[in-house]
Amino acid sequence: MATVETRADAAGVADDGPPAEAPARDNAVPHPQPRMGAMPDTRAVNFYDADPHLRFLLRRQLTPDELAAGEPLLRALGARLGGEIEDLAAEADRHTPELRRRDKRGERVDEIVPSRAYRDLERIFYCEYGLHALALRPGLVHPDRPTSPLLNDALIYLGEQAESGLFCPLSMTRALTRTLLKYAPPDIVDAYLPGLTATEPDTFQTGAMFMTEKQGGSDLGLVETTARPSATHDGWWELDGDKWFCSNAGADLILTLARPEGAGPGTRGLGLFLVPRLLPDSTRNRYAIERVKDKLGIRSFASGEVTFAGTLAHLIGGPGEGWLQMTEMLNVTRLACASAAAALARRALLEALTHARGRVAFGKPLADHPLMREQLLDMLVDVEAFTALSFEGAAQLQAADAGDAEARLLARVLTPLAKYHVSEEARRVVAEGMEVRGGNSFIQEWPDGRLLRDVHVQAIWEGTGNIAALDVGRAIAREGAGSALLANLRRRMAAVSDAQVARAARLVDGALARMGATLTRIAGMAPDERELLMKRVTRDLARLTSAALLVEDADALACEGGGYRSLVQAARYLRRYVIRPRDGLAAELDRIPLDAFDALVDWSPALPATVAHPLLTAMEAETGNH
């Protein structure tokens, strides 16, 4: 894509050069000169270079040629996030979109008018970087093929750290396109795919899904919107009904649920329909945008209420198919919620770390105070766990799309698991980041308040925490996905090759075995009793999965000669969330924040395994797992 190559060249990165290894850029982690009265920010920080964990994950999971092609884009985007894009995001948050009902001639247009800043953000993310289309069409990075979904996801994860709002429409656009490619007839795909994957400012189109209705909320079986074959437009259907929460209300293409006349009740009676904003003759389709909602967060784009009245639509899947096809779109958007929450937590950590290292209080930098070090390291290990879990869910979904049967089962449980856990826990991490910056974080000129408002919605839409936990329960009870996940993780723990990391792997394996017994026990409970436990089981399963992923990271780092920094992280995560001290946290001193803070944050110098030994030894003693 020419615009991306121009940006990469402008950043001083050769597109055909080899990717930089992580150790060569470890000094890019923020180290502002500490001084009294300083109020450091991240304007000069390259968000990609400042994230050794993301660079490590991509080195592990991308092919060398994909990393070589993608890293210039990641670095070029990372250089723009703290300054130019942050300014646009703040402006778009202040100047929210408006609804223009009629044009100057009094004709009904129902047009969403976003801010100029939002339009500039669209040009960056859709047109310059093509983040909605990189994994869907060739010619944007590779001349003969699309990029890997993982590289696309990594670029989105970076972008979400500066502007969370725009990535809701962008993620829905990706998800809608994937759904059409899987289920729509060829003529529908041929008609709409070019616009959905276009990167030119005047031709790219965005997608949305309108599901929620006032009477139903999350209970989509109560959808009342009706559908009937059109008597005037051959091959089309006409929809009538009200949709209560419609994000990206001005979208060019909408996937929506409606009940064909004569269809049965519940979700089984729903059909999936594609509603274009403009009809083939370029006239506007028949539906009204009633109002734009005044949201707490992600205010840069429009969510509204829409009334269908004889609205023309294409049938994608009828009763018995439509709901299942819509869940395919939900798989992508739920993982997008997890990614966005992880990204917002990562940004909160970056702001906190930059502030704590640059500001002096009580005679020394904030980051030299023991409690502050512990707080920052706790945020760091949480963010790395969030990112690992989100990427694992995306990787399994990618493998499932390629036909891997086990991956399909793993994605079935990992999707709601990541959605629940990351979006729930990220709110706490973002709030902790605000505490680090103190009073300034509560002032809207700084980004912290926007991060806090934006992160809360990730736990609400695409299914609240309760809905996600219940979905995990269904995946475990009906499809055996929980057992499949545990078996997969136990095989991976058995494959750990470094002797020091194997100690942590054995601890995780023991916890996986105990979780297996728990799943067996709750399977025999009455449904109401089982439901009472599902949020706790979901939380514990998510933490255990995250611990296994961190141990796998530790093995990879040790085997490539990078030392035991990631083993220390895995041990701290295990001790904090999985194998807690029998006598309570207050009974155990963890000196790691005092002795290894900079090495953990900067990934340099390499840490010896002995730093993790006290935690590993204590957990082995308590579990009898040696």
C-alpha positions as MATLAB code, in Angstrom:
seq = 'MATVETRADAAGVADDGPPAEAPARDNAVPHPQPRMGAMPDTRAVNFYDADPHLRFLLRRQLTPDELAAGEPLLRALGARLGGEIEDLAAEADRHTPELRRRDKRGERVDEIVPSRAYRDLERIFYCEYGLHALALRPGLVHPDRPTSPLLNDALIYLGEQAESGLFCPLSMTRALTRTLLKYAPPDIVDAYLPGLTATEPDTFQTGAMFMTEKQGGSDLGLVETTARPSATHDGWWELDGDKWFCSNAGADLILTLARPEGAGPGTRGLGLFLVPRLLPDSTRNRYAIERVKDKLGIRSFASGEVTFAGTLAHLIGGPGEGWLQMTEMLNVTRLACASAAAALARRALLEALTHARGRVAFGKPLADHPLMREQLLDMLVDVEAFTALSFEGAAQLQAADAGDAEARLLARVLTPLAKYHVSEEARRVVAEGMEVRGGNSFIQEWPDGRLLRDVHVQAIWEGTGNIAALDVGRAIAREGAGSALLANLRRRMAAVSDAQVARAARLVDGALARMGATLTRIAGMAPDERELLMKRVTRDLARLTSAALLVEDADALACEGGGYRSLVQAARYLRRYVIRPRDGLAAELDRIPLDAFDALVDWSPALPATVAHPLLTAMEAETGNH';
ca = [
       0.000    0.000    0.000;
       1.719    3.129   -1.175;
       0.602    5.377    1.634;
       1.909    2.992    4.272;
       5.241    2.629    2.502;
       5.533    6.412    2.416;
       4.923    6.610    6.142;
       7.436    3.855    6.838;
      10.045    5.608    4.692;
       9.326    8.868    6.477;
       9.991    7.116    9.765;
      13.429    6.139    8.506;
      12.656    2.421    8.201;
      13.453    0.492    5.054;
      10.535   -1.693    3.990;
      12.801   -4.488    2.800;
      15.226   -4.431    5.692;
      15.452   -7.094    8.375;
      13.304   -6.646   11.485;
      15.027   -5.171   14.486;
      15.643   -7.617   17.304;
      14.149   -6.659   20.658;
      17.456   -6.137   22.521;
      18.568   -3.496   19.995;
      15.690   -1.207   20.978;
      15.236   -1.888   24.684;
      16.306    1.671   25.468;
      13.085    2.841   23.775;
      11.167    1.935   26.952;
      10.514    5.370   28.519;
      13.314    6.653   30.741;
      12.627   10.396   31.075;
      15.179   12.396   33.028;
      13.668   12.619   36.531;
      13.328   16.091   37.996;
      11.353   17.952   40.613;
       8.075   19.344   39.271;
       8.149   17.322   36.053;
       4.843   16.262   34.477;
       6.063   13.910   31.750;
       3.813   12.636   28.984;
       4.159   10.119   26.153;
       4.193   12.496   23.170;
       7.734   11.563   22.172;
       7.325    7.831   22.892;
       7.107    5.293   20.077;
       4.415    2.987   21.432;
       5.720   -0.002   19.482;
       9.356    0.388   20.496;
       8.224    0.930   24.086;
       6.522   -2.483   24.192;
       9.111   -5.293   24.329;
       6.416   -7.845   25.154;
       4.467   -7.149   21.968;
       7.662   -7.291   19.920;
       8.524  -10.618   21.578;
       5.091  -12.113   20.843;
       5.319  -11.087   17.204;
       8.832  -12.511   16.847;
       7.444  -15.802   18.169;
       4.236  -15.958   16.200;
       4.853  -14.275   12.849;
       6.904  -15.816   10.075;
      10.192  -13.985    9.431;
       8.971  -12.503    6.154;
       5.693  -11.378    7.732;
       7.566   -9.708   10.597;
       9.972   -8.060    8.148;
       7.025   -6.648    6.204;
       5.000   -5.683    9.240;
       7.503   -4.190   11.638;
       8.060   -0.991    9.620;
       4.303   -0.397    9.709;
       4.131   -1.086   13.435;
       7.023    1.239   14.149;
       5.701    3.992   11.878;
       2.270    3.831   13.502;
       3.783    3.642   16.995;
       5.658    6.888   16.360;
       2.425    8.778   15.627;
       0.223    7.595   18.485;
       1.395    9.787   21.361;
       1.327   13.044   19.388;
      -0.633   13.476   16.176;
      -3.143   10.671   16.723;
      -3.551   11.432   20.437;
      -4.473   15.029   19.552;
      -7.039   13.884   17.002;
      -8.479   11.340   19.436;
      -8.869   13.954   22.171;
     -10.553   16.351   19.759;
     -12.889   13.656   18.425;
     -13.815   12.785   22.008;
     -14.719   16.430   22.717;
     -16.569   17.109   19.454;
     -19.035   14.258   19.194;
     -20.904   13.357   15.982;
     -24.195   15.021   15.138;
     -27.346   13.778   13.414;
     -28.368   15.793   10.346;
     -31.980   14.887    9.706;
     -32.730   16.977    6.622;
     -30.766   18.728    3.911;
     -31.151   22.375    2.887;
     -34.156   21.479    0.695;
     -35.946   19.879    3.612;
     -35.503   16.344    2.342;
     -34.891   13.576    4.882;
     -31.254   12.426    4.832;
     -30.609   10.983    8.335;
     -26.878   11.578    7.995;
     -24.287   11.175   10.756;
     -21.821   14.067   10.692;
     -18.642   13.215   12.634;
     -16.019   15.706   13.699;
     -13.216   16.698   11.356;
     -10.807   14.989   13.732;
     -12.695   11.714   13.371;
     -12.563   12.010    9.595;
      -8.804   12.495    9.866;
      -8.570    9.388   12.041;
     -10.544    7.431    9.442;
      -8.106    8.522    6.755;
      -5.186    7.319    8.870;
      -6.548    3.950    9.961;
      -8.698    2.973    6.966;
      -6.825    4.632    4.117;
      -3.162    4.940    5.113;
      -2.874    1.700    7.073;
      -5.889   -0.237    5.789;
      -6.454   -1.837    9.164;
      -9.927   -3.052    8.198;
      -8.612   -4.885    5.127;
      -4.996   -6.003    5.587;
      -5.943   -9.617    6.281;
      -8.742   -9.686    3.708;
      -7.187   -8.595    0.425;
      -3.799   -8.621   -1.308;
      -1.908   -5.567   -2.467;
      -1.771   -3.603    0.771;
       1.442   -5.034    2.240;
       2.190   -8.072    0.082;
       1.475   -7.715   -3.644;
       0.153  -11.256   -4.008;
      -1.580  -12.039   -0.701;
      -3.229  -10.535    2.381;
      -1.285  -10.129    5.613;
      -1.726  -12.587    8.440;
      -4.675  -11.791   10.756;
      -2.206  -11.677   13.650;
      -0.245   -8.800   12.114;
      -3.515   -7.015   11.406;
      -4.543   -7.580   15.034;
      -1.218   -6.252   16.319;
      -1.585   -3.012   14.357;
      -5.113   -2.600   15.692;
      -3.898   -3.285   19.248;
      -1.399   -0.465   18.834;
      -3.923    1.939   17.347;
      -6.470    1.247   20.082;
      -4.036    2.617   22.634;
      -4.651    6.114   21.282;
      -8.204    6.005   19.882;
     -10.602    3.367   21.098;
     -13.807    4.699   19.552;
     -12.996    4.349   15.871;
     -11.975    0.739   16.315;
     -15.517   -0.311   17.176;
     -16.725    0.476   13.614;
     -13.457   -0.807   12.173;
     -13.756   -4.129   14.007;
     -17.389   -4.477   12.972;
     -16.352   -3.820    9.386;
     -13.810   -6.658    9.566;
     -16.335   -8.940   11.234;
     -19.120   -8.151    8.752;
     -16.774   -8.800    5.830;
     -15.695  -12.156    7.297;
     -19.344  -13.141    7.823;
     -20.287  -12.290    4.255;
     -17.323  -14.224    2.897;
     -18.404  -17.284    4.906;
     -22.151  -17.208    4.294;
     -23.331  -14.744    1.664;
     -24.100  -15.815   -1.930;
     -21.406  -14.939   -4.487;
     -23.390  -12.076   -6.039;
     -23.688  -10.351   -2.644;
     -19.973  -10.793   -1.975;
     -19.103   -9.463   -5.429;
     -21.328   -6.439   -4.932;
     -20.109   -5.331   -1.513;
     -16.620   -6.746   -0.886;
     -14.809   -4.064   -2.960;
     -16.181   -1.234   -0.816;
     -15.618   -3.070    2.458;
     -11.927   -3.598    1.644;
     -11.280   -0.310   -0.180;
      -8.653    2.062    1.178;
      -9.423    5.166   -0.889;
     -11.058    8.029    1.074;
     -14.039    8.299   -1.265;
     -14.778    4.587   -1.652;
     -14.111    2.726    1.601;
     -17.237    1.563    3.407;
     -17.850    0.681    7.033;
     -20.014   -1.995    8.596;
     -22.201   -2.410   11.667;
     -24.494   -4.890   13.364;
     -27.869   -3.805   14.735;
     -29.175   -6.444   17.139;
     -30.401   -4.926   20.399;
     -34.035   -3.980   20.777;
     -35.635   -2.069   23.647;
     -37.667   -4.970   25.034;
     -34.911   -7.554   24.805;
     -31.472   -6.173   25.532;
     -29.175   -9.189   25.654;
     -32.139  -11.552   25.228;
     -32.084  -11.622   21.446;
     -34.753  -14.292   21.353;
     -37.187  -11.410   21.971;
     -36.357   -9.639   18.690;
     -39.592   -8.251   17.229;
     -38.318   -6.813   13.941;
     -40.158   -8.599   11.143;
     -39.137   -9.485    7.595;
     -41.191  -10.283    4.496;
     -40.307  -10.752    0.824;
     -40.624   -7.436   -1.025;
     -43.543   -7.146   -3.422;
     -41.840   -4.371   -5.396;
     -38.136   -5.307   -5.452;
     -37.469   -8.799   -6.726;
     -35.113  -10.824   -4.571;
     -35.177   -8.314   -1.686;
     -36.813   -8.450    1.723;
     -38.468   -5.635    3.675;
     -37.832   -5.104    7.389;
     -39.996   -3.348    9.975;
     -38.983   -2.713   13.576;
     -36.946   -0.668   16.007;
     -33.306   -1.230   16.976;
     -32.366    0.318   20.295;
     -28.533    0.378   20.371;
     -26.935    0.799   16.970;
     -23.219    1.537   17.074;
     -21.827    3.103   13.907;
     -25.352    4.280   13.155;
     -24.229    5.817    9.863;
     -22.630    2.620    8.544;
     -22.718    1.821    4.834;
     -23.662   -1.825    5.446;
     -25.535   -3.325    8.372;
     -26.023   -6.923    9.464;
     -29.210   -7.239   11.489;
     -31.532   -9.850   12.925;
     -35.222  -10.039   12.008;
     -37.972  -12.643   12.226;
     -39.409  -13.667    8.866;
     -43.199  -13.764    8.868;
     -44.365  -17.164   10.072;
     -41.039  -18.083   11.704;
     -40.998  -19.534   15.195;
     -40.036  -17.862   18.480;
     -36.630  -17.443   20.057;
     -33.286  -17.161   18.343;
     -34.038  -20.173   16.122;
     -36.695  -18.166   14.334;
     -34.376  -15.305   13.431;
     -32.911  -14.588   10.031;
     -29.758  -12.641    9.247;
     -30.141   -9.733    6.815;
     -27.761   -7.298    5.126;
     -29.057   -3.729    4.933;
     -27.214   -1.316    2.605;
     -27.420    2.385    3.380;
     -27.583    3.149   -0.349;
     -29.479    1.029   -2.844;
     -28.000   -0.011   -6.214;
     -29.509    3.093   -7.873;
     -27.709    5.267   -5.238;
     -30.956    6.272   -3.531;
     -31.096    6.125    0.250;
     -32.611    3.029    1.831;
     -35.795    3.445    3.879;
     -34.837    3.665    7.539;
     -34.670    6.501   10.069;
     -31.925    7.324   12.554;
     -34.007    8.592   15.457;
     -31.239   10.054   17.583;
     -27.560    9.816   18.521;
     -26.959    8.609   22.068;
     -24.936   10.668   24.533;
     -22.408    8.063   25.689;
     -20.125    8.039   28.707;
     -17.124    6.903   26.651;
     -15.953    6.073   23.133;
     -17.679    9.293   22.140;
     -15.894    9.876   18.847;
     -18.345    7.835   16.749;
     -22.128    7.630   16.703;
     -24.315    5.102   18.462;
     -28.003    5.663   17.894;
     -31.526    4.335   17.578;
     -32.847    3.192   14.199;
     -36.321    2.460   12.878;
     -36.746    0.099    9.934;
     -39.902    0.813    7.925;
     -40.095   -1.155    4.704;
     -36.275   -1.207    4.726;
     -34.828   -3.228    1.858;
     -32.422   -5.995    2.817;
     -30.685   -9.070    1.444;
     -31.353  -12.402    3.173;
     -28.058  -13.976    4.267;
     -29.416  -16.811    6.393;
     -32.979  -17.776    7.271;
     -34.449  -19.243   10.489;
     -32.218  -21.942   11.896;
     -29.176  -20.325   10.287;
     -29.347  -16.576   10.902;
     -28.548  -16.587   14.609;
     -25.651  -19.010   14.214;
     -24.231  -16.849   11.413;
     -24.522  -13.732   13.566;
     -22.545  -15.477   16.290;
     -19.669  -15.728   13.804;
     -19.617  -11.939   13.681;
     -19.847  -11.831   17.466;
     -16.756  -14.052   17.723;
     -14.707  -11.349   16.039;
     -16.241   -8.384   17.847;
     -16.014  -10.052   21.264;
     -12.323  -10.682   20.717;
     -12.095   -7.065   19.579;
     -13.490   -6.008   22.959;
     -10.783   -8.037   24.693;
      -8.104   -6.522   22.446;
      -9.374   -2.989   23.050;
      -9.449   -3.520   26.816;
      -5.906   -4.922   26.767;
      -4.755   -1.981   24.648;
      -6.304    0.571   27.001;
      -4.643   -1.146   29.970;
      -1.339   -1.082   28.088;
      -1.711    2.665   27.426;
      -2.529    3.265   31.087;
       0.641    1.387   32.043;
       2.730    3.360   29.553;
       1.413    6.658   30.920;
       2.005    5.519   34.502;
       5.524    4.276   33.836;
       6.517    7.426   31.967;
       5.166    9.587   34.766;
       6.705    7.548   37.594;
      10.155    7.481   36.033;
      10.177   11.192   35.264;
       8.661   12.784   38.346;
      10.527   13.266   41.640;
       8.683   13.048   44.965;
      10.019   12.648   48.497;
      13.562   13.042   47.250;
      13.702   10.479   44.453;
      11.863    9.393   41.301;
       8.434    7.943   41.977;
       9.528    4.729   40.295;
      12.221    4.233   42.945;
       9.691    3.976   45.797;
       8.959    0.353   46.774;
       5.151    0.587   46.752;
       5.176    2.349   43.395;
       7.476   -0.304   41.971;
       5.153   -3.055   43.151;
       2.126   -1.266   41.699;
       3.784   -0.775   38.314;
       5.026   -4.369   38.155;
       1.572   -5.673   39.070;
       0.136   -3.574   36.222;
       2.854   -4.856   33.904;
       2.205   -8.543   34.534;
      -1.546   -8.004   34.170;
      -1.104   -6.244   30.833;
       1.168   -8.990   29.517;
      -1.372  -11.612   30.604;
      -4.231   -9.682   28.943;
      -2.295   -9.380   25.706;
      -1.255  -13.020   25.676;
      -4.833  -14.214   26.257;
      -6.291  -11.910   23.591;
      -3.702  -12.978   21.014;
      -4.258  -16.642   21.876;
      -7.968  -16.285   21.216;
      -7.279  -14.577   17.897;
      -4.713  -17.220   16.892;
      -7.137  -20.062   17.610;
      -9.906  -18.321   15.661;
      -7.515  -17.893   12.732;
      -6.630  -21.592   12.869;
     -10.313  -22.510   13.106;
     -11.024  -20.499    9.959;
      -8.307  -22.516    8.249;
     -10.133  -25.749    9.111;
      -8.463  -26.869   12.360;
     -11.129  -28.791   14.312;
      -9.367  -28.534   17.680;
      -8.841  -24.796   17.195;
     -12.562  -24.394   16.497;
     -13.324  -25.936   19.896;
     -10.656  -23.856   21.627;
     -11.879  -20.636   19.995;
     -15.398  -21.495   21.136;
     -14.381  -21.172   24.793;
     -11.472  -18.713   24.491;
     -13.634  -16.052   22.838;
     -16.039  -15.483   25.752;
     -13.259  -16.286   28.222;
     -11.044  -13.473   26.917;
     -13.999  -11.130   26.504;
     -15.055  -11.652   30.113;
     -11.686  -11.642   31.820;
      -9.722   -8.979   29.966;
     -12.557   -6.461   29.811;
     -13.380   -6.964   33.498;
      -9.808   -6.758   34.801;
      -8.605   -3.984   32.486;
     -10.904   -1.529   34.243;
      -8.958   -2.048   37.448;
      -5.591   -1.624   35.728;
      -6.660    1.620   34.020;
      -7.861    2.961   37.375;
      -4.521    2.039   38.967;
      -2.754    3.951   36.215;
      -4.770    7.035   37.115;
      -3.589    6.770   40.703;
       0.038    6.826   39.569;
      -0.412   10.148   37.786;
      -2.455   11.529   40.671;
      -4.592   14.648   40.345;
      -3.591   15.380   36.756;
      -5.156   12.084   35.668;
      -8.556   13.492   36.637;
      -8.098   16.471   34.322;
      -9.456   15.965   30.812;
      -6.391   17.539   29.171;
      -4.545   14.323   30.082;
      -5.578   11.032   28.435;
      -6.248    9.023   31.614;
      -9.881   10.048   32.052;
     -10.704    9.141   28.460;
      -9.028    5.748   28.899;
     -11.152    5.075   31.978;
     -14.405    6.066   30.251;
     -13.542    4.034   27.166;
     -12.491    0.862   28.969;
     -15.770    0.455   30.831;
     -17.824   -0.204   27.733;
     -15.668   -3.154   26.676;
     -17.122   -5.127   29.595;
     -20.696   -4.212   28.644;
     -21.328   -4.544   24.967;
     -21.189   -7.685   22.873;
     -22.495   -9.304   26.053;
     -21.967   -8.184   29.653;
     -19.826  -10.151   32.071;
     -22.757  -12.343   33.076;
     -23.576  -13.108   29.436;
     -19.935  -13.973   28.668;
     -19.659  -16.219   31.734;
     -22.860  -18.042   30.807;
     -21.483  -18.549   27.308;
     -18.318  -20.047   28.790;
     -20.581  -22.364   30.765;
     -22.420  -23.464   27.621;
     -19.137  -24.101   25.816;
     -17.965  -26.253   28.725;
     -21.192  -28.171   29.344;
     -22.541  -28.669   25.827;
     -19.461  -28.869   23.650;
     -16.675  -30.089   25.913;
     -14.633  -27.001   25.078;
     -13.358  -26.612   28.642;
     -11.894  -30.099   28.682;
     -10.377  -29.506   25.261;
      -8.721  -26.303   26.482;
      -7.288  -27.976   29.577;
      -5.951  -30.893   27.538;
      -4.348  -28.505   25.042;
      -2.662  -26.480   27.780;
      -1.403  -29.592   29.578;
       0.232  -30.801   26.356;
       1.891  -27.425   25.986;
       3.154  -27.475   29.574;
       4.571  -30.964   28.987;
       6.434  -29.610   25.961;
       8.351  -26.973   27.983;
      12.018  -27.753   27.433;
      13.963  -25.438   29.736;
      14.605  -27.109   33.090;
      14.085  -23.925   35.117;
      10.846  -22.996   33.352;
       9.643  -26.592   33.720;
       9.253  -25.929   37.454;
       6.587  -23.341   36.675;
       5.086  -25.600   34.012;
       4.597  -28.377   36.575;
       2.833  -25.946   38.906;
       0.511  -24.896   36.090;
      -0.094  -28.530   35.136;
      -1.147  -29.327   38.681;
      -3.535  -26.396   38.670;
      -4.921  -27.539   35.308;
      -5.584  -30.976   36.763;
      -7.423  -29.420   39.708;
      -9.459  -27.274   37.320;
     -10.401  -30.413   35.398;
     -11.784  -31.905   38.598;
     -13.719  -28.699   39.230;
     -15.309  -28.799   35.783;
     -16.296  -32.417   36.319;
     -17.867  -31.568   39.672;
     -19.925  -28.617   38.439;
     -21.123  -30.613   35.425;
     -23.158  -32.721   37.856;
     -24.781  -29.758   39.576;
     -28.306  -28.496   39.043;
     -28.411  -25.751   36.361;
     -29.185  -22.934   38.834;
     -26.350  -23.990   41.127;
     -23.926  -24.272   38.221;
     -24.889  -20.810   37.012;
     -24.092  -19.297   40.414;
     -20.500  -20.488   40.031;
     -19.870  -19.522   36.410;
     -18.336  -16.097   36.931;
     -15.882  -17.522   39.474;
     -15.091  -20.519   37.285;
     -14.644  -18.261   34.252;
     -12.308  -15.976   36.170;
     -10.208  -18.853   37.471;
     -10.074  -20.576   34.083;
      -9.004  -17.327   32.414;
      -6.249  -16.756   34.965;
      -5.035  -20.324   34.675;
      -4.983  -20.097   30.877;
      -3.080  -16.811   31.105;
      -0.548  -18.370   33.488;
       0.062  -21.220   31.037;
       0.620  -18.733   28.207;
       3.109  -16.749   30.312;
       5.008  -19.964   31.113;
       5.118  -20.784   27.411;
       6.531  -17.284   26.806;
       9.153  -17.923   29.487;
      10.260  -21.151   27.833;
      10.581  -19.449   24.450;
      12.629  -16.565   25.877;
      14.934  -18.879   27.815;
      15.481  -21.139   24.801;
      16.469  -18.215   22.594;
      19.061  -17.144   25.172;
      17.130  -14.153   26.515;
      17.317  -15.165   30.168;
      14.552  -15.691   32.704;
      12.779  -12.384   32.810;
       9.517  -13.965   31.577;
       9.865  -16.805   34.093;
       9.880  -14.197   36.846;
       6.713  -12.687   35.376;
       5.038  -16.085   35.159;
       6.002  -16.873   38.764;
       4.635  -13.547   40.004;
       1.373  -14.097   38.101;
       1.018  -17.632   39.458;
       1.614  -16.459   43.018;
      -0.788  -13.544   42.722;
      -3.715  -15.304   41.062;
      -3.399  -19.103   40.907;
      -1.419  -20.460   43.885;
      -1.921  -17.867   46.580;
      -0.078  -18.134   49.915;
      -1.924  -20.252   52.448;
      -1.337  -17.666   55.177;
      -2.334  -14.692   53.004;
      -0.285  -12.289   50.928;
       0.891  -10.342   53.989;
       2.849  -13.369   55.205;
       5.204  -13.414   52.240;
       7.790  -10.850   51.151;
       8.392  -10.560   47.420;
      11.647   -8.649   46.876;
      11.382   -8.703   43.079;
      10.063   -5.091   42.864;
      13.130   -3.987   44.839;
      15.730   -6.102   43.057;
      14.548   -6.544   39.457;
      12.231   -3.644   38.578;
      14.218   -2.154   35.698;
      15.144   -5.537   34.220;
      11.478   -6.595   34.145;
      10.259   -3.342   32.610;
      13.124   -2.876   30.120;
      13.807   -6.562   29.372;
      17.452   -5.783   30.086;
      19.759   -6.913   31.573;
      18.832  -10.574   31.308;
      17.719  -12.003   34.633;
      18.989  -15.309   36.063;
      16.490  -17.989   37.054;
      17.442  -17.538   40.692;
      15.294  -14.386   40.845;
      12.210  -16.581   40.429;
      13.359  -19.318   42.791;
      11.856  -17.996   46.074;
       8.376  -17.802   44.573;
       8.685  -21.139   42.786;
      10.018  -22.862   45.914;
       7.206  -21.482   48.083;
       4.541  -22.639   45.608;
       6.148  -26.064   45.252;
       6.213  -26.485   49.011;
       2.558  -25.601   49.387;
       1.301  -27.749   46.511;
       3.720  -30.659   46.901;
       4.452  -30.278   43.191;
       8.230  -30.587   42.722;
];
